[in-house]
Amino acid sequence: MASPSISAAHAADTATSAPDPGRKTVVQGKAARREVTTHAETINVSAAHVFEYTHAQKLADSTTRISSETLTKRRVVSVTDLQALAPNLTAETLKGTQSINYHLRGIGFDDYYENNMSSVMVYVDGVAYPFSSMTDGMMFDLAGVDIVPGPVGSYHGMADSGGEINLHTADPTSTWHGGLTEDIASYARSRTTAYVSGPLSRTVAFRIAAETSHGGGWQYNPVNGAHLGDQNRVALRGKVRWTPDSKTTVTVGGHWTQDKSQLVNGQVVANLDPSWQTTPHYTSYRQTEWGIRPELAALVGRPADLKPSENNQFWGANIDFIRDLGFAKLETLSAFEVERQQEYADEDALMIATADNYRNVDANVFSQEVKLSSQRGPLEWGTGMYYLRSRMHQQFVADFSDYVGRGYISDNFYDQNQQTFSQYANISYRLPLHLRLFGGLNHTSDDRQILNYHTINIGQSYNAFGPHGALTNQLGGVVGIDAQVDKDLLLYFKISKGFKPGGFAANTIARPEQLNPFGPESVLAYELGFKSDPVPGKIRLNGAAFYYDYHNQQIVSSLLIPDYGPVGMYVNIPKSEVWGIEMSSELHPVRHLYVTGNFGYERGTFQKFNALNSGATNAYHATTNVWKAIYQSWDGEDSGIPKLSLSGTAAYRINPTANYEMELGLNWSYRDSQAMTVGGNGIYRIPPYFLMGTYLDFHPKNEKWDVSVYVTNLLNRQYSSTTSSGTSTYQHIPGEPRFIGARFGFNL
C-alpha cells in the first residue's frame, strides 16, 4: 500500500490511495471497523455525523472513493455494479459473460476476446489485472474502491488512457475479529461471506475471507422450460502481514476462485440475415432461447445438455515489501496471476446453431513493481518501475452448422505473448500562499506478438497464419497546480497525457491481413476542479470540468480486404474529442437525514473519421463483381457515449432505543441512452433507464449482529444492460428484474 506521506499529486493518480488520516481504517465487519485509529484525529464512523474521506478534500483529483459500508448497502457484488456509484462510468459485460468492458469519461475499449489491454485498468491491492475476467470473485471483503478518471501512469503501475478502478481488500487486524453474513433473495439466490482476522504473534497477523454464491437465475427457455442464470461460485482469499520492526512491513497474499455460473442470455431484436427464417418463441422479458448441438459438445468435451455458462478457475499470489529508509520509503510488489476459462455462449439466442461459441483461455500474468517515495515535506518526489509479462493460449470454437452459406464448425486457436516495461517519476512542491505545483512523467514500452494462429473450418478448410507483432513506445505525464483557498476550499487545474498500446483483432481470421495490428491511442486531458465543505459536516460539494483531445481512438469498425470483402476489425480514428462535467455532493441538512448524489454529463464527437460502409461496399460488389471500398464520413458526429448519469442515496438514521440503531435508505441511478455501434440508433442503441432500490438495516450499537432487508430494481424496470450480435441476429442483454432479499450478519 502507498504511504500516508505521499504527495497530493501522487494521491490523485495512485491506484493504492493512502489511508485517510481523519477516519478509522475500515475493514470487513462492523466490529472490526473500530479497531484501528490512524494519526491524531479519531472519528466514530458508525455515528456517521461527519463525511468520510476527509483527507481526500486536500487532494487535486476527481477520484470517486467508495467505502466498504457503501458497497454493502448498495449491494455491490460485481464490478458492473460500480457504474451506479460513480459519474460517467460504464462497466458492461461482454455479451452477458464474465468479461467486462470499461468506459470512463467516454474513454474505453470493447474487446470481444479479451486479448487486448483495457483503456481502464483494474488493480487489486496495487496488482494490475490486464484480463478483465480475472476480477471474477474478487468483490468481497473489501476495504473500499477508488475510481480514478483520466490518463494515469506517472505515480504507479502502467500508463493508460482512460483511468483506473482500484479494489482494496481488507487487511489483517492486530486483534481478533470474525464475521459471517448470509444474504438470501428472490429466485433462490444466496450469498455467504465469512472472514477471520487476528494476530499469530506479536509481529504477525493474518486474515482469511471466503465467499460462495448460488442460484438467482431468472431466465427460462419457453420451448422446454429450462432454467438459466444460476450463480455457482466459490472464492477464497488470504493475507499474512509481518512487521518485524517499526520500519518494515511484509504482506503476502493469495486468492482462488472457481466459477461455474450460468450466463445471462440475450433476446433477439433484429434479423441480420434475410435467409434466416426462424422466429424466436419468447414473448416475456424473462425468456430466452439457447441450444448446443451434440457435435459441438463432444468436440469441446462438455455435456450434451450444457447451458450458456462459465467453467473458470482463477488463482494468484503476491508479496508486498515496504521499508522506511528515513529519507524515503521503498516498496516492491511482486505478483503472479493465472486464468483458466472455459465459456459457452449462445450468441444467436436461438435453439438453432448459427452462432454458438465455446471459448478456452489459458493465461498467466507476472508483474513486478519497485518504487521509492519521499517523506512528507515541502518538496515531495517519487520514482519507480513496473514490469508486466503475460502469456495466453486461446481457442474459440464457433458452430455455424445451421447458418446458410457456412454449415460448419470453425475451430480457431492462437498464442499471444506480451511484455510491458514502464518507468515513472513525479514531484510536487509547496509554494507560499497555499499553492502547490505538481508534475510527473512516464515512459512505457509495450511489445506483443500473436503466434500460431490456426483457423480450421471442419470439413471445409485449414488455414495457418504467420506471427504478427505490435510494438509501442510512448511518453506520458501530468502537470498541474492546486490552491488551498481556505481550509474548506481547494481549487486545482491539471493537464495530463495518457496512452494505450495497440493490439490485434483475433476473432475468426480468414485472411492474414486481419492480423495486422491496430495502433496505440493517446489522450491529452485538461481538467479544472474544486473540492469544498461550505458547511463542514453538513454540506460537501466537489466538481470538475474536463476536455479530452483524443487521438487514434481504437474502435470496432470494418476493413475491406481485396478479393475477399469487408471484415470486422479494430481501426484507429485519427481525431475525436470528449468533454464533460462531474459533480458529487454529500448533505446532512437535518438530524438523522444523510443524502449523497453524483452527477455526470459528457459529450463525445468524432472530428475526423471515415469508416468503411460495409453495406454499400457489398452492394457495389453485387452489381459489378468488383470489391471497391466505399467510405462514409462521420466527421462531426456524436460518438454515442451516455450523456447523462445520475446516482444517489437518501438515508434516515435513528436510535429507536438507547442501544440500537436503525437506517432506512433509498438509492437511485439513471443512465442515458448509449450507441452500441458507430452512429447506432434504434435497436443499436441502449435506451435510457432509471433504477431504484431500498433497504432497512437494524443492529445494536456494539455491532455484534446486523439484520437488513432490501429491494433492488424496486420499480421492476425492464431494461437492457448491453447488446450482443451473432451471424444472423442482434440481441439485447436484459438487466436484472426486481430482487427482494434479506441479509443477516454476525461479528465477533
C-alpha positions in Angstrom: 0.0 0.0 0.0 1.1 3.6 -0.6 2.5 5.6 2.3 0.3 8.1 4.0 3.0 10.7 3.3 2.5 10.7 -0.4 2.1 14.0 -2.2 -1.2 15.4 -3.2 -0.3 14.8 -6.8 0.6 11.2 -6.1 -2.6 10.5 -4.3 -4.5 12.0 -7.2 -3.2 9.4 -9.5 -2.2 6.4 -7.5 -4.1 3.1 -7.6 -3.5 2.4 -3.8 -4.6 5.6 -2.2 -3.3 6.4 1.2 -5.3 5.8 4.4 -7.4 8.7 5.5 -5.7 10.3 8.5 -9.0 11.6 9.6 -11.0 8.4 9.8 -10.7 4.9 11.1 -9.4 2.1 9.0 -12.5 0.3 7.5 -12.3 -3.4 7.2 -15.0 -6.1 6.6 -17.3 -6.4 9.6 -18.6 -3.6 11.7 -17.0 -4.7 14.9 -13.6 -4.7 13.2 -14.2 -1.2 11.9 -13.5 0.2 15.4 -10.1 -1.5 15.7 -7.6 1.0 14.1 -7.3 4.7 14.6 -4.6 6.5 12.4 -2.8 9.7 13.3 -4.2 12.2 15.7 -7.9 12.5 14.8 -10.4 9.9 15.7 -13.9 9.8 14.2 -16.7 7.4 15.1 -17.6 6.1 11.6 -20.7 4.3 12.7 -22.1 7.5 14.2 -21.9 9.0 10.7 -22.0 12.6 11.9 -19.2 13.6 9.6 -18.4 12.7 6.0 -15.9 10.1 5.0 -12.5 10.6 3.4 -11.8 14.0 4.9 -8.2 13.7 3.7 -9.3 13.5 0.1 -10.6 17.0 0.2 -7.0 18.2 0.1 -6.1 16.2 -3.0 -6.2 17.6 -6.5 -8.2 14.8 -8.1 -11.7 13.7 -9.1 -11.4 10.2 -7.8 -14.6 8.6 -6.6 -13.9 6.8 -3.3 -16.4 4.2 -2.1 -16.3 2.8 1.4 -17.0 -0.8 2.5 -20.2 0.4 4.1 -21.4 1.9 0.9 -20.5 -1.2 -1.1 -22.6 -3.3 1.4 -25.6 -1.0 1.5 -25.7 -0.7 -2.3 -25.2 -4.4 -2.7 -22.1 -4.1 -4.9 -21.2 -7.8 -5.7 -19.8 -7.3 -9.2 -17.6 -4.7 -10.8 -20.6 -3.9 -13.1 -22.5 -2.6 -10.1 -19.9 0.2 -9.7 -21.4 2.1 -12.6 -24.3 3.1 -10.4 -22.0 4.7 -7.8 -19.7 6.9 -10.0 -20.3 9.6 -12.6 -19.5 8.9 -16.3 -18.6 5.3 -15.7 -19.7 2.4 -17.8 -18.9 -1.2 -16.8 -20.7 -3.7 -19.2 -20.4 -7.4 -19.5 -19.2 -8.8 -22.8 -22.4 -10.4 -24.2 -23.5 -11.4 -20.7 -20.3 -13.2 -19.8 -17.7 -12.6 -17.0 -15.5 -10.5 -19.3 -16.0 -6.7 -18.7 -15.6 -3.7 -20.9 -15.0 -0.4 -19.1 -15.5 3.2 -20.3 -14.7 6.2 -18.1 -15.5 9.7 -19.3 -16.1 8.3 -22.7 -12.7 6.6 -23.0 -12.9 2.8 -23.3 -12.3 -0.3 -25.5 -14.8 -3.0 -26.5 -12.7 -6.2 -26.5 -14.5 -9.1 -28.0 -12.0 -11.8 -27.0 -10.1 -10.2 -24.1 -6.7 -10.4 -25.7 -6.1 -6.6 -25.6 -5.4 -4.2 -22.9 -8.4 -2.2 -21.5 -8.4 1.6 -21.6 -9.4 1.5 -17.9 -7.1 -0.8 -15.9 -8.3 -2.7 -12.9 -5.9 -3.1 -9.9 -6.4 -5.2 -6.8 -4.2 -4.1 -3.9 -1.9 -2.5 -6.5 -1.7 -5.5 -8.8 -2.7 -4.9 -12.4 -5.3 -7.2 -13.9 -4.9 -6.8 -17.7 -7.6 -9.5 -18.4 -10.9 -8.2 -17.1 -12.4 -11.7 -16.3 -9.6 -12.1 -13.6 -11.6 -9.8 -11.3 -14.3 -12.6 -11.1 -14.8 -13.5 -7.5 -12.9 -10.5 -6.1 -15.8 -8.3 -4.9 -16.0 -9.4 -1.3 -14.3 -8.5 2.0 -13.3 -5.1 0.5 -12.0 -2.1 2.4 -13.0 0.2 -0.4 -12.9 1.1 -4.1 -11.3 4.0 -5.8 -12.4 5.0 -9.4 -9.7 7.3 -11.0 -10.7 9.0 -14.2 -8.3 10.4 -16.8 -4.8 9.5 -18.1 -2.7 7.7 -15.4 0.7 6.2 -15.1 3.1 8.8 -13.6 2.8 7.5 -10.0 2.5 3.7 -10.2 1.8 0.8 -12.4 1.2 1.1 -16.2 0.1 4.1 -18.3 -3.4 4.1 -19.5 -5.6 6.5 -21.5 -8.9 6.3 -19.5 -8.2 5.7 -15.9 -8.2 3.0 -13.2 -10.5 1.1 -10.9 -8.7 0.1 -7.7 -10.1 -2.6 -5.4 -8.6 -2.5 -1.9 -9.1 -5.8 0.0 -9.4 -5.7 3.8 -6.2 -6.1 5.8 -5.3 -8.3 8.8 -6.1 -6.9 12.2 -3.9 -6.8 15.3 -6.8 -8.1 17.5 -9.1 -11.0 16.9 -12.2 -10.4 14.7 -14.5 -12.6 12.7 -17.8 -12.4 10.9 -20.4 -14.4 8.9 -23.0 -13.0 6.6 -25.8 -14.8 4.8 -27.7 -13.0 2.0 -30.8 -14.6 0.6 -33.1 -13.2 -2.1 -35.6 -13.9 -4.9 -35.1 -16.7 -7.4 -33.4 -18.8 -4.7 -30.3 -16.6 -4.7 -27.9 -16.9 -1.8 -24.6 -15.4 -1.0 -22.5 -16.3 2.0 -19.4 -14.4 3.1 -17.1 -15.1 6.1 -13.8 -13.9 7.5 -11.5 -14.3 10.4 -8.6 -12.0 11.3 -6.2 -11.6 14.1 -2.6 -12.0 15.4 -0.5 -15.1 15.1 2.3 -13.5 17.2 3.5 -10.0 18.2 4.7 -9.3 14.7 2.5 -11.5 12.5 -1.2 -11.1 11.7 -3.4 -12.8 9.2 -6.8 -12.6 7.5 -8.8 -15.3 5.7 -12.0 -14.5 3.9 -14.4 -16.6 1.7 -17.5 -16.2 -0.4 -19.9 -18.5 -2.0 -22.9 -17.6 -4.2 -25.6 -19.8 -5.7 -28.9 -19.5 -7.5 -30.5 -16.3 -8.7 -31.2 -17.4 -12.3 -34.3 -15.6 -13.5 -34.4 -16.5 -17.2 -36.0 -19.6 -18.8 -36.5 -21.1 -22.2 -40.1 -21.0 -23.4 -39.5 -24.0 -25.7 -38.6 -26.5 -23.0 -39.0 -24.6 -19.7 -35.3 -25.0 -18.9 -33.9 -22.5 -16.2 -30.9 -20.2 -16.8 -28.7 -17.8 -14.9 -27.9 -19.5 -11.6 -24.7 -18.5 -9.9 -22.3 -21.2 -8.7 -19.1 -19.5 -7.4 -16.7 -20.1 -4.6 -13.8 -17.7 -3.7 -11.1 -17.7 -1.1 -8.6 -15.0 -0.2 -5.9 -14.8 2.5 -3.3 -12.3 3.7 -0.4 -12.6 6.2 1.3 -9.4 7.4 4.7 -9.4 9.1 6.1 -6.3 10.8 9.5 -7.4 12.2 10.2 -3.8 13.2 8.7 -0.3 13.1 10.2 0.4 9.7 9.4 -2.8 7.8 6.1 -4.4 6.6 5.9 -7.6 4.5 2.4 -8.7 3.3 1.9 -12.0 1.5 -1.5 -12.6 -0.2 -3.2 -15.2 -2.2 -6.6 -15.9 -3.7 -8.5 -18.7 -5.5 -11.9 -18.6 -7.4 -13.9 -21.3 -9.0 -16.9 -20.1 -11.1 -19.3 -22.4 -12.8 -22.1 -19.8 -13.0 -24.6 -19.7 -15.9 -24.7 -16.6 -18.1 -27.4 -14.0 -18.8 -28.6 -14.7 -22.4 -29.8 -12.2 -24.9 -33.1 -11.6 -26.6 -33.2 -11.2 -30.4 -34.3 -7.8 -31.6 -33.2 -8.0 -35.3 -32.6 -10.5 -38.1 -29.3 -9.7 -39.7 -29.6 -12.2 -42.5 -32.6 -12.3 -44.9 -32.1 -16.0 -45.4 -32.8 -16.7 -41.8 -36.4 -17.8 -41.2 -36.5 -18.9 -37.6 -38.6 -16.8 -35.3 -37.9 -16.6 -31.5 -40.6 -18.2 -29.3 -40.2 -15.9 -26.4 -42.7 -13.1 -25.5 -41.7 -12.3 -22.0 -38.8 -10.2 -20.6 -37.5 -13.2 -18.6 -37.5 -15.6 -21.7 -34.6 -16.5 -23.9 -33.5 -19.4 -26.0 -30.4 -21.5 -26.4 -29.3 -24.9 -27.6 -26.0 -26.7 -28.1 -25.6 -29.4 -30.8 -24.1 -32.7 -29.6 -21.3 -32.4 -32.1 -20.1 -29.1 -30.5 -20.4 -30.5 -27.0 -18.4 -33.6 -27.9 -15.7 -31.5 -29.7 -15.1 -29.3 -26.6 -15.6 -32.2 -24.1 -18.6 -30.8 -22.3 -22.1 -32.3 -21.5 -24.7 -32.5 -24.3 -27.2 -30.5 -22.2 -24.7 -27.7 -21.5 -26.3 -24.3 -20.8 -24.6 -20.9 -21.5 -22.1 -20.8 -18.7 -18.6 -20.4 -17.3 -16.3 -23.0 -16.1 -13.5 -20.9 -14.7 -10.6 -21.0 -12.2 -8.5 -18.0 -11.2 -5.8 -18.0 -8.7 -2.8 -15.8 -7.8 -0.3 -14.7 -5.2 1.6 -11.5 -4.4 4.1 -10.2 -1.9 4.4 -6.6 -0.9 7.5 -5.3 0.9 7.7 -1.8 2.4 10.8 -0.4 4.2 11.1 3.0 5.7 14.6 4.3 4.8 14.3 7.5 6.7 14.6 9.9 3.8 12.1 7.9 1.7 10.0 4.7 1.6 10.9 1.7 -0.6 8.2 -0.6 -1.8 8.4 -3.7 -4.0 5.3 -5.5 -5.2 5.5 -8.9 -7.0 2.5 -10.9 -8.3 1.6 -13.9 -10.4 -2.0 -14.4 -11.7 -3.4 -17.4 -13.5 -6.7 -17.7 -15.5 -8.3 -20.9 -16.7 -11.5 -20.0 -18.5 -14.0 -22.2 -20.4 -17.1 -20.5 -21.6 -20.1 -21.4 -23.7 -22.2 -18.6 -25.1 -25.2 -18.9 -27.4 -24.6 -15.8 -29.4 -27.7 -16.1 -31.6 -30.1 -16.6 -28.6 -31.9 -19.3 -30.6 -32.3 -23.1 -30.4 -30.5 -23.4 -33.7 -26.7 -23.3 -34.3 -25.9 -20.1 -36.2 -23.6 -18.6 -33.7 -22.9 -20.9 -30.7 -19.4 -20.2 -29.3 -17.2 -22.0 -26.9 -14.0 -20.3 -25.6 -11.0 -21.8 -23.9 -8.5 -19.4 -22.3 -5.3 -20.4 -20.6 -3.4 -17.3 -19.4 -1.0 -16.1 -16.8 0.5 -12.7 -15.8 3.6 -11.9 -13.9 4.2 -8.3 -12.6 6.9 -6.6 -10.6 7.0 -3.0 -9.4 9.7 -1.2 -7.4 9.1 2.4 -6.2 10.7 4.9 -3.9 8.7 7.9 -2.5 9.9 10.7 -0.3 8.5 11.5 3.2 6.1 14.4 3.7 7.6 17.9 3.2 7.5 21.0 1.1 9.3 19.0 -1.7 8.0 15.6 -2.4 9.0 13.2 -5.1 8.6 9.6 -6.2 10.1 7.3 -8.8 9.5 3.7 -9.9 9.5 1.0 -12.5 6.8 -1.5 -13.5 7.2 -4.7 -15.5 4.4 -7.0 -16.7 4.6 -10.1 -18.7 1.5 -12.1 -19.9 1.2 -15.4 -21.8 -2.1 -16.5 -23.3 -3.3 -19.5 -25.3 -6.9 -19.0 -26.6 -9.2 -21.3 -28.5 -12.7 -20.4 -29.6 -15.0 -22.8 -31.4 -18.0 -21.4 -33.3 -20.8 -23.6 -34.5 -22.3 -22.3 -37.8 -24.0 -25.6 -38.8 -27.4 -24.1 -39.3 -26.2 -20.9 -40.9 -26.9 -20.7 -44.6 -23.6 -20.3 -46.5 -21.4 -21.8 -43.9 -22.8 -25.0 -42.4 -19.7 -26.0 -40.5 -17.9 -25.8 -37.1 -15.0 -23.4 -37.0 -12.1 -24.1 -34.6 -9.7 -21.1 -34.1 -6.7 -21.1 -31.7 -3.6 -19.0 -31.2 -0.9 -17.9 -28.7 -0.2 -14.4 -27.6 2.8 -13.1 -25.7 3.1 -9.6 -24.2 5.5 -7.7 -22.0 5.3 -4.1 -20.8 8.1 -2.1 -19.1 7.3 1.3 -17.7 9.3 3.9 -15.8 7.9 6.9 -14.0 8.9 9.9 -11.8 6.9 12.6 -10.1 7.5 15.7 -8.0 5.5 18.3 -6.1 6.5 21.5 -4.3 4.5 23.7 -1.9 4.7 27.4 -2.6 3.7 30.3 -0.5 0.1 31.4 -0.4 -1.0 27.7 -0.1 -0.1 26.9 -3.7 1.3 23.6 -4.8 2.9 22.7 -8.1 3.0 19.0 -9.2 4.1 17.0 -12.2 5.0 13.6 -13.4 6.5 11.8 -16.4 6.2 8.2 -17.6 7.5 6.1 -20.4 6.1 2.8 -21.5 7.3 0.2 -23.9 4.7 -2.5 -24.8 5.7 -5.4 -27.0 3.2 -8.1 -28.0 3.1 -10.9 -30.6 0.3 -13.1 -31.8 1.6 -16.6 -32.8 0.5 -19.9 -34.3 -2.9 -18.7 -35.4 -5.0 -21.5 -37.0 -8.5 -21.4 -38.4 -10.0 -24.9 -39.1 -13.4 -24.9 -40.7 -14.1 -28.6 -40.1 -14.7 -30.5 -43.3 -14.1 -27.3 -45.3 -10.6 -25.7 -45.0 -7.5 -25.4 -42.9 -5.6 -22.1 -42.6 -2.4 -21.4 -40.6 -1.1 -17.8 -40.3 2.4 -16.5 -39.5 3.3 -14.4 -36.5 2.5 -10.7 -36.2 3.9 -8.2 -33.8 2.9 -4.8 -32.3 5.5 -2.5 -30.5 4.5 0.7 -28.7 6.8 3.2 -27.2 5.1 6.3 -25.7 5.7 9.2 -23.3 3.0 10.5 -20.9 2.8 12.7 -17.9 0.9 15.3 -15.9 1.5 18.8 -14.7 -0.8 20.9 -12.5 -1.3 23.4 -9.7 -3.7 23.5 -6.7 -4.6 26.2 -4.3 -5.9 25.8 -0.8 -8.0 28.9 -0.8 -9.1 28.3 2.7 -9.3 25.2 4.9 -12.6 24.1 3.3 -11.9 25.0 -0.4 -9.4 23.6 -2.8 -9.0 24.6 -6.4 -6.9 22.7 -9.0 -6.0 22.6 -12.7 -4.0 19.9 -14.4 -3.0 18.7 -17.9 -2.2 15.1 -18.4 -1.3 12.8 -21.3 -2.0 9.1 -21.4 -2.0 6.3 -23.9 -3.0 2.7 -24.5 -0.9 0.2 -26.6 -2.2 -1.2 -29.9 -3.1 -4.9 -30.4 -4.8 -7.4 -32.5 -8.3 -8.4 -33.6 -8.2 -12.1 -33.1 -11.7 -13.2 -34.0 -12.3 -15.8 -36.8 -9.4 -15.0 -39.0 -9.8 -15.9 -42.7 -7.0 -13.7 -44.3 -3.6 -12.8 -42.9 -4.4 -9.1 -43.3 -6.9 -9.4 -40.4 -4.0 -10.0 -38.0 -2.3 -6.7 -38.8 -2.1 -4.7 -35.5 -4.1 -1.6 -34.9 -2.1 1.3 -33.5 -1.9 2.9 -30.0 -4.3 5.6 -28.9 -3.5 8.7 -26.8 -5.4 11.3 -24.8 -4.4 14.8 -23.9 -6.7 15.8 -21.0 -7.4 19.1 -19.4 -9.2 19.2 -16.0 -10.3 22.1 -13.8 -11.9 21.2 -10.4 -12.7 22.2 -6.9 -13.4 20.5 -3.5 -15.4 22.2 -0.8 -17.1 21.8 2.5 -19.2 25.0 2.6 -20.7 23.9 5.9 -18.4 21.3 7.5 -20.3 18.2 8.5 -23.4 19.5 6.8 -22.6 20.2 3.1 -19.9 18.9 0.9 -19.7 19.7 -2.8 -17.0 18.7 -5.3 -16.9 19.2 -9.0 -14.7 19.0 -12.1 -14.9 20.0 -15.8 -12.8 18.2 -18.4 -11.8 18.3 -22.0 -10.1 15.3 -23.8 -8.2 15.7 -27.1 -8.4 12.1 -28.3 -6.0 10.8 -31.0 -6.2 7.4 -32.8 -9.2 6.2 -30.8 -9.4 2.4 -31.0 -12.9 1.3 -32.2 -14.7 -1.6 -33.8 -15.3 -1.0 -37.5 -14.7 -2.7 -40.8 -11.9 -3.1 -43.3 -12.0 -4.2 -46.9 -9.7 -7.0 -47.9 -9.1 -7.0 -51.7 -10.5 -10.1 -53.4 -12.3 -11.1 -50.2 -14.7 -8.5 -48.8 -15.4 -6.4 -45.7 -14.3 -7.9 -42.3 -14.8 -6.7 -38.8 -11.6 -5.0 -37.5 -10.3 -2.6 -34.9 -9.4 0.7 -36.5 -7.9 4.0 -35.3 -10.0 7.2 -35.5 -7.5 10.0 -36.3 -9.1 12.6 -34.1 -12.1 12.9 -31.7 -12.9 14.7 -28.5 -14.7 14.2 -25.2 -15.8 16.9 -22.8 -18.0 17.0 -19.7 -18.6 17.9 -16.1 -19.0 16.0 -12.9 -20.4 16.9 -9.5 -20.6 15.0 -6.3 -22.4 16.1 -3.1 -22.9 14.9 0.5 -25.6 16.6 2.6 -26.6 16.3 6.2 -29.3 19.0 6.3 -31.2 18.0 9.4 -30.7 15.5 12.2 -31.0 11.8 11.1 -31.0 12.6 7.3 -28.0 11.9 5.1 -28.1 12.4 1.3 -25.4 11.8 -1.4 -25.5 12.4 -5.1 -23.4 12.1 -8.2 -24.0 14.0 -11.5 -22.1 13.3 -14.7 -22.6 14.9 -18.2 -20.3 14.1 -21.1 -20.3 14.5 -24.9 -18.1 12.8 -27.5 -17.6 13.8 -31.1 -15.8 12.2 -34.0 -13.8 15.0 -35.5 -12.0 13.1 -38.3 -13.3 9.6 -39.1 -14.0 7.9 -42.5 -15.4 4.5 -41.9 -15.9 1.7 -44.4 -19.6 1.4 -45.3 -19.9 -2.4 -45.5 -23.5 -2.3 -46.8 -22.6 0.0 -49.7 -19.4 -1.9 -50.4 -21.2 -5.2 -50.6 -23.9 -3.7 -52.8 -21.3 -2.4 -55.2 -19.7 -5.8 -55.4 -23.1 -7.5 -56.1 -23.7 -5.2 -59.0 -20.2 -5.0 -60.5 -18.4 -8.1 -59.1 -15.6 -5.7 -58.1 -14.5 -5.0 -54.5 -14.3 -1.3 -54.0 -14.1 0.4 -50.6 -16.9 2.9 -50.1 -16.4 5.1 -47.1 -18.8 7.2 -45.1 -17.7 10.3 -43.2 -18.5 10.6 -39.5 -16.8 13.9 -39.1 -18.7 16.0 -36.5 -21.0 13.1 -35.5 -21.8 12.3 -31.9 -19.8 9.2 -30.6 -22.8 7.8 -28.8 -21.5 7.7 -25.2 -24.1 8.0 -22.5 -24.5 11.8 -22.0 -26.1 11.9 -18.6 -25.5 9.7 -15.5 -27.1 10.3 -12.1 -26.9 8.4 -8.8 -27.6 9.0 -5.2 -28.8 7.8 -1.8 -31.0 9.2 0.9 -30.7 7.6 4.4 -32.7 8.2 7.6 -30.8 7.0 10.7 -32.3 6.9 14.2 -31.8 5.2 17.5 -35.1 3.5 18.3 -33.7 2.7 21.8 -30.6 3.7 23.6 -28.8 0.5 22.5 -29.9 0.1 18.9 -29.5 1.8 15.5 -31.8 1.7 12.5 -31.4 3.0 9.0 -33.9 3.3 6.2 -32.3 4.0 2.8 -33.4 4.8 -0.8 -31.0 4.8 -3.7 -31.4 5.6 -7.4 -29.4 5.7 -10.6 -30.1 6.9 -14.2 -28.1 6.1 -17.3 -28.7 7.9 -20.6 -29.0 6.1 -23.9 -25.8 4.6 -25.4 -25.0 3.8 -29.1 -23.5 0.3 -29.3 -22.2 0.8 -32.9 -20.8 3.8 -34.7 -23.8 6.0 -35.4 -26.1 3.5 -33.7 -29.8 4.3 -33.5 -32.9 2.3 -32.9 -32.0 -1.3 -31.8 -28.3 -0.4 -32.0 -28.7 2.0 -29.1 -29.4 1.0 -25.5 -32.4 3.0 -24.3 -32.0 5.2 -21.1 -33.1 3.6 -17.8 -33.8 4.6 -14.2 -33.4 2.2 -11.3 -34.3 2.5 -7.6 -33.6 0.4 -4.6 -34.3 0.5 -0.9 -33.1 -1.1 2.3 -33.8 -1.2 6.1 -30.9 -2.0 8.4 -31.1 -2.7 12.1 -28.3 -3.5 14.6 -27.1 -2.9 18.1 -24.6 -0.2 18.9 -22.0 -2.8 19.7 -22.4 -4.1 16.2 -22.3 -7.7 17.2 -25.0 -8.5 14.6 -26.9 -6.9 11.8 -30.2 -7.6 10.0 -31.2 -6.0 6.7 -34.0 -6.3 4.2 -33.6 -4.8 0.7 -35.1 -4.5 -2.7 -33.1 -3.9 -5.9 -34.8 -2.6 -9.1 -37.7 -1.5 -6.8 -39.9 -0.5 -9.8 -39.2 -3.7 -11.6 -37.9 -1.8 -14.7 -37.3 -3.8 -17.9 -34.1 -2.5 -19.5 -31.1 -3.6 -21.5 -27.7 -3.7 -19.8 -25.7 -4.3 -23.1 -26.0 -5.9 -26.5 -24.6 -8.8 -28.5 -24.6 -10.0 -32.1 -24.2 -13.3 -33.9 -24.0 -14.1 -37.5 -27.8 -13.9 -38.1 -29.2 -12.0 -35.1 -28.7 -8.9 -33.0 -29.7 -9.2 -29.3 -30.2 -7.0 -26.2 -28.9 -8.5 -22.9 -31.6 -7.8 -20.3 -30.8 -6.4 -16.9 -31.9 -8.0 -13.6 -35.6 -7.8 -12.6 -36.7 -6.9 -9.1 -35.0 -8.8 -6.3 -36.2 -8.9 -2.7 -33.7 -10.0 -0.2 -32.6 -10.2 3.4 -29.1 -10.2 4.9 -28.1 -11.5 8.4 -24.6 -10.8 9.7 -22.7 -11.7 12.9 -19.5 -10.2 14.1 -17.0 -11.2 16.8 
